[in-house]
Amino acid sequence: MSDAQTFLSNPEPGTLLFGATRMVLFDIEGAFWSLRRQLEALAGPRLTRAALQQAGTNGGASFAQRFAPQTAVTTIPDALRDCVAAYAAAGFGDFHLSEVAWPLGRVVVQATNSFEAWMFQQHGQSSCAPACAYSAGVLVGFINALTDRRDIVCVERTCQAAGDAACTFELLPASEARDTAVVAFDPDPYLSQQLNLLDLLFDQMPMGIAILDRECRLRRFNPTLAAFVEQYSTLSPEQVTPGLSFFALLPGNEAPTQALFQRVLAGETVRQVAFPLEIAGVRSYWDAVTAPLRQGEKISGIVHVTTDATERIVAEQKLQTITAIANNFINMPPDEIDQGIQDALRAIGASTGADRAYIFLYHEDGRTMSCVQEWCANDVNPQIEWLQALPVAALAWSNQQLKQQQTLHIPCVADLPPAAAAERQEFLRQGIQSLLAMPMTYQEKVVGFLGFDAVRREKSWTAVDISLLQIVGEVFVNALEHKRSRAPLESAYQELEQRVTERTLALSQRADEVQTLFNVQQAINSRLDPDIVLQMIADEARRLTHTAMAAVYLRQGEELVITVVSGQVDPALIGYRLPLDGSAAGQALRQKQPILVTATGESGPVHRDLVSKVGAETFIIVPLVSGQTAVGAITVANKQDDTLGADDERILTMMASGAVIALENSRLYREEKVRYQESERRRQVAESLRDILVRLNTDQSLPHLLDAIVTQADALLDSDVVALYILHEASQTLRIQALRGDLPPEVRQVALPVGVGTIGRVVALQEPMIVPDVRQLDIRTVRSVREESLAAVRAVFVEESHLTALAAAIEQFQAVLGLPLIAQETALGGLAFYYRQPRQFSDEEVSLATMFADQAALAIQNARLRDRAEEVAVLAERNRLARELHDAVTQTLFSTSLIADVLPRIWERDPALGQAKLAELRELTRGALAEMRTLLLELRPATLTESSLEELLQQLAAAVIGRSRLQVRVAVAGEALRPLSPDTQVALYRIAQEALNNVVKHAQATEVTMSLHYLPECVELAVQDNGRGFDPTAASIHSLGLGIMRERAAKMNATLEVESAPGQGSRISVRCRPDATDSS
Amino acid sequence: MEHKTRLLVLLADDQANVRNALRLLLEQEPDVEIIGEAADASGLLLLVTQKPADVLLLDWELPGLPSRYLLRLLRDERPSLHIIAMSSRPEAQQAAAEAGVATFLSKGAPPEVVLAALGRLQTGAEPK
C-alpha cells in the first residue's frame, strides 16, 4: 500500500480528507467510501451527492473530450456507447447503453454492480435513495462533452444500493425532469478544474479552507477560516484579504508554519493532528491537511484545510488526568488511599482552576457530616479544621439536593435564592464566591460529596468539567469504600500473619533440627571418616542446644576417650581418658540412659578432674548405643547452672543416634576395605606371578627379567628401594643388577663382599634376614657393623664417591628385608627390600618376597643354563619329549585305565552307558596311538617328509581328539600338482601343530577345522576354530605362539594371516608356493 | 564297620579326559561327591573360594600357576583342604613332597590306588 492509500484508508473522526488528494481518492474504493461518509457527515447527503455528481461530470467530460476525437465513429450514439463501454471496462461496473433516442430523445443506461452500489453492499449497508451520484455525473459529462449541451440531467430511476435488481440511469433535458438540478461540466479557467467541487463546498464547510499561492499569500478562503481568524487572531476581519501573508494570521508561529508549507511545496501532502498554536497567550490546537495544488506538472499553490481541535484536545487532556487518577486507584493498597485522594484533589483542583477541593462524608447516623480531605491553592485558607461533625440540617437546602443525587453548581454564591440563606451565609463566611458539589454515591446511597470552591474570583464549570468531576467523585467513593471494606479484612489478615509468624518461628526451630539431622545423615552417607562426622554432630548438637561445649567420647575398655570436642573446650583434651567408674558418663553408659547433671560444684557422681578442667556447671550426657553395646557418649555442657532441659536431652538423643550410625558405617567400611584390599592383593600377587611366569617362559634377556621381577616385587611389597644383587662367584662380591627406588646411580658400581652388610650376610648364610627397625638393634652393634662393612668395602673398591653414596644410602633406611637367591643349594645373589620407616613384616609379605627371590633365582639359573646352550638344548629336547610323553600319552592311558576299571560295573548297571564309555575308551586309545606316532615323528624328524602333509594333519587331529573333547576336522581341497618341498611341508606341519596347540590351550573351542587348499600357484593352510577368539592387535599370551608361526611363515616368504575378534573364533592361515624353501 | 564320612571332592586337571575318567571312577563310590572341576589354576582358586570341598585331586602340572605357589594360595584360602597331587611326571612326586603335599598319585597308577588314597581320608587314617 502506498502512503496515500494507508493515509486515506484510515480516516479518523474529525479528520478531513480533501483537497488535492481528491482525484486519487475517487479511484480507490475504501477511500471513496470514507470520503463519502465524511462528506455526508460534514455536508449532508444532498450536498455530498451533488459534489460527487459534479466530480463525475467533470471526470466524464474530460474523458469524452480526449476519447472521442480518437475514435472513428461519426454518430453521437456510437460515441456514447463507446464511452459507456470504456467506463465499464475501467472497472466502474457493468454499464451498458440500453436505449438511445437521439437527438433529444431518451437515453437509458443500465448497470449492475455499479461501483457505488457495490460499495454499499460491501459495507453491508443499503441506501434509502439512489446512490450512484458519481456515475450519474459521469454519464452527464459524456453528453456534455459529446453534444456540447449543458442542460442535460441524469435521473437514477432504480439503484442496487436501494435494493433494486439493477441501476437504471435516464438522461434527459432538464426541462423534461422536474426538480432535478443541472450539474454540468464546469472547468475553472483559473485554478484548474479541481476547484469546481471546492466551490460547491467552500462556503458550507465547517472547516477553514485557505488556498495559498507559492508565496504563502492568501488567494481564497472560506467563511469558516475567517471566523477562526476572528476568534484567535489579533487581526480584524477587514484586515484579512487576498494577498495577505498567511503568517500574519498566526504571529509567533511562523517557524513551524513555514516548515510545513515548505514540505507541501516540495510535493508532500501533510496531515497534522492537534497542531498547537499559541497566539497572544492563548493556546489552541488544530487538525489540518495541507496539500499541494497542482497544475499539470507544476505546483501552483497550497490547499490548507483545518479544523479547530482545541476543545477536543483540552477535553482529552482533562480526561487523561481523570483517567490517570482512576488508574492510579486501581489496586491501590488501602493504606495509600488517603494520600492518593489528597494527590488527586491537588491535581484536579489545579487543572480545573479551583481554589479548594475537598470531600465531605455523611456520618452513619445521616445527621452529621465531616470534611475528611481538603486541598487548597496557595494563599487560600484551609477550612477542614472547622468542618467537622457539622449538623446536616444546618445546610438543609444544599444537602437535600445532594442527597437526591443532584449536582450542586453555584456559579455565584451571592445569587443564591432565599431558601438557601443558610448556605449563602456559611459560604460567604468561608469566602466562597462559586461552588461545585457533586454527590458521591455508593450502592445507590449518597455517602458524601466532592466539592470545589472558587475563592479568589467567580467561576463556572462547563458541562464537560462537571461530568468529568462526577467520574472523579465515583473513583473516590469506590476507593474509600474499598478502604473501609478492606479495613477489618486487613486487621484480620494482620492478626493471622502475626500468628503465622509466631508459629513459623516455632516450626523453623524444629525445621532447623530436622535439617541438621538431614545434614548429619548426608555427611554419614558421604563421608567415611567418622571423626569429621562426629565433629559435625558435636558442633550441631552444641548449636541446637545453645550450649557452650560439646564432646564425643568413645569407649576403650573400661575407659572413655574424648575423641571430638566443640566450643569452649581446650582441643588438648582430645585423648583425655575418663574411667567408667566414678563418672557420670560411665554411669550413662552402664545404664544406657541419658543423664542430666546440674550443680556439678556441689556433689554427684562426676569426674572432678574433667569437670573442673572445662568448668562445666551443668551437662547432659547421652550414651551411644550400637545394638546392645554402649560404644561411647555424647555430651553438651554449660558453665551456668539450670540452663539445660528436656528439650536439649531430646535433641542430644537424636544426635547420638546419628553418631552411632556414623561409627557403625565407618566400622563396616573399614572391614569392607580390609576385605577388599586382601582380595585385591591376592589378585595382584597372582597376576604378578603369572606375569613373571610368562616372562620366564619367553626368551627375554636376564636383565629384563630381573628388572621385571624387581618392579613387581617393589609394587607388591611397598618398599622404598628394592635391590637385586648378583653374586660374582670368582670375586665373591655382590653387585646391584636391578634397582627400584631412589638411590644414586653410583651405588650400582659398588661391589659388596659376601658376608658384609645385611645383604652380604644374607647371601653368605643363605638365610633371609628381617630387620623391622634398625634402631631397636644394639646401636653399637649397628654402627660397628656399618663401619666394619664400609671398611670391607674399601678393601675391595676404592672409589671414594661410591662409598660416600653407599654410606648415605645405608643411613637413610630404618627397616630391611633381605633374601638370598638360591638355586640348587647354590647362592646366586640376594634380594633386599629397604624401608625409610620402621615396619613389621607379615608372614605373607616374607613369603611373597621369598617367591620373588625364588623367581629371580630361577631366572638367573635359567639364564646360566641357557649359557650352556647346546648341552641344555639336547637335554631340554629330551626333557620336552619325555614331558610330552607324560603329558599326553600317559595321561590318556591313565584315563583309559580308569574307565576300563569301572566299565564292567557300569555295563552291568546300564549297558547303553557302557557302550558309550567303551566308544570313548576306543577313541582315547586311538588318540594315544596317534600321539605316540606324533612323538615318534619328533624323535626322528626326517619322518616328517616321508608321509604326506594330509596324513600328518590327520595324525595331529587324531592325537588332539584323543586327549581333548575337541572336534577336529581335516579338509583337503584340490590336488597337489607338484609335491611340496620338504621345507614347505615341515614348516606347514609345524604351523598347523602350533596353531592347533594354541586352540587346545586357549581358545575354549568345540570345533576346529584344519584345511589344506591346493591352488594352481600356491597352497593354503588354514586352522579355524569356533572358540572365544582374541584381539589380534593386543599383546597376549598367544603372541608367543603367533611369533613362532610368523617366523616360520616369513622363512618361506609367506605371510601369516590372523583373523579373530573376541567371541568370534579365530582363523590362522598361511599361503605359500609349494616349492618354497627355508631361506634361513 | 568302619566309620566313613562323605567326601566332597574337587577335580583339577587341564585334560577333560582325565577329569571325565576320574569322575566316572569316583562316581561309583557311595560316599564320594564331586562338587566341582577346574581346568586351570585361576578356575581352581575361584572354585575353592566358592565350594566347601574336603579333598582336591590336583594335577601337579595344572596350567596357570606352578603348583608350589598355587598350594600356598589354596591353603590360605582353605586350610582344611586335603590335597592329593597327581602327575604323569616322575619328578613331580619329589616336588609335591617338598611343597608339603602328603599324598601323591602317579598317573601311571592303577585305579585302586586312587580309590585307596581317598578311602584313607574317609577313615581318617590320613593325617591332615
Contacts between the chains, C-beta under 8 A, distances in Angstrom:
chain1	res1	chain2	res2	distance
A	682	B	73	7.0
A	682	B	76	7.9
A	685	B	73	7.9
A	686	B	42	7.2
A	686	B	45	7.3
A	686	B	65	6.9
A	686	B	73	7.1
A	689	B	65	6.2
A	689	B	69	5.9
A	690	B	64	7.2
A	690	B	65	6.7
A	693	B	65	7.2
A	693	B	66	7.1
A	847	B	72	6.7
A	851	B	69	6.4
A	882	B	89	7.9
A	883	B	89	6.6
A	886	B	87	7.7
A	886	B	88	3.8
A	886	B	89	4.8
A	886	B	107	7.7
A	887	B	61	6.8
A	887	B	88	6.4
A	887	B	89	7.9
A	890	B	88	3.8
A	890	B	107	5.6
A	890	B	108	6.2
A	891	B	15	5.5
A	891	B	17	7.1
A	891	B	18	5.4
A	891	B	88	5.3
A	891	B	107	5.7
A	892	B	17	6.3
A	893	B	108	7.9
A	894	B	18	6.5
A	894	B	21	7.2
A	894	B	88	6.8
A	894	B	107	4.0
A	894	B	108	6.7
A	894	B	109	7.9
A	895	B	15	7.5
A	895	B	17	4.4
A	895	B	18	5.2
A	895	B	20	7.2
A	895	B	21	3.7
A	896	B	21	7.5
A	897	B	110	6.4
A	897	B	111	6.3
A	898	B	21	4.0
A	898	B	22	6.4
A	898	B	24	6.7
A	898	B	25	4.6
A	898	B	111	5.0
A	898	B	114	7.2
A	899	B	21	5.1
A	899	B	24	5.9
A	899	B	25	7.8
A	901	B	25	6.5
A	901	B	110	7.3
A	901	B	111	3.8
A	901	B	112	7.6
A	902	B	24	5.6
A	902	B	25	5.3
A	902	B	28	5.3
A	902	B	111	7.3
A	905	B	28	6.0
A	906	B	24	7.6
A	906	B	28	7.7
A	917	B	24	7.0
A	920	B	20	7.8
A	924	B	17	6.2
A	962	B	17	7.6
A	963	B	15	5.6
A	963	B	17	5.6
A	964	B	15	6.9
A	964	B	16	5.9
A	964	B	17	7.1
A	965	B	16	4.8
A	965	B	17	7.8
A	1001	B	63	7.4
